[in-house]
Amino acid sequence: PTKVLNQQSLRRSSGSIWLVMGALFLIASLFSFGVVMAGGSGASMPLAITGGAIAIVVYGAMVLVRLVVGAGVKRLRLLAACLLTMALVSLVGVWVCAYIEAAAATATLSGAR
């Protein structure tokens, strides 16, 4: 049987694929935060900026792990943890930004301030 922990990308990889996928996810999350900032009312802008900054910092941590930690399972697990952290922060951040923008739009439409 194939276990999740027996995947090649978690056992024998150099870690480069994690950096590539992390960069792609970073671009996607920054684009999402940018759309929220450009198209929204501005109510969620501080959260969008913070979420984007955290995603950049976590990707920087991924690069640092790739350069500093020796090859092996420990490095690959740290890279995986960084990518999952970036995904969680970005997805929750975009969801909360969308919720804030929806609440602001609803308040504007109902005439409340």
Residue pairs with C-beta under 8 A, 6 or more apart in sequence:
4 10
5 11
9 17
9 18
9 76
10 73
10 76
10 77
10 80
11 73
11 76
13 76
14 71
15 65
15 66
15 71
15 75
15 76
15 79
16 66
18 62
18 66
18 76
18 79
18 80
18 82
18 83
19 62
19 63
19 66
19 79
21 83
22 59
22 62
22 79
22 82
22 83
22 86
23 59
25 83
25 86
25 87
25 90
26 55
26 56
26 59
26 86
28 90
29 51
29 52
29 55
29 86
29 90
29 93
29 94
30 52
30 55
30 56
32 90
32 94
33 48
33 49
33 51
33 52
33 55
33 90
33 93
33 94
33 97
34 48
34 52
36 44
36 48
36 94
36 97
36 98
36 101
37 44
37 45
37 48
37 49
40 97
40 101
40 104
41 101
41 104
41 105
41 108
43 100
43 101
43 103
43 104
44 96
44 97
44 98
44 100
44 101
44 104
47 93
47 96
47 97
47 100
48 93
48 97
50 93
51 89
51 90
51 93
51 94
51 97
54 89
54 93
55 86
55 89
55 90
58 82
58 85
58 86
58 89
59 82
59 86
61 82
62 79
62 82
62 83
62 86
65 75
65 78
65 79
65 82
66 75
66 79
69 75
69 78
107 113
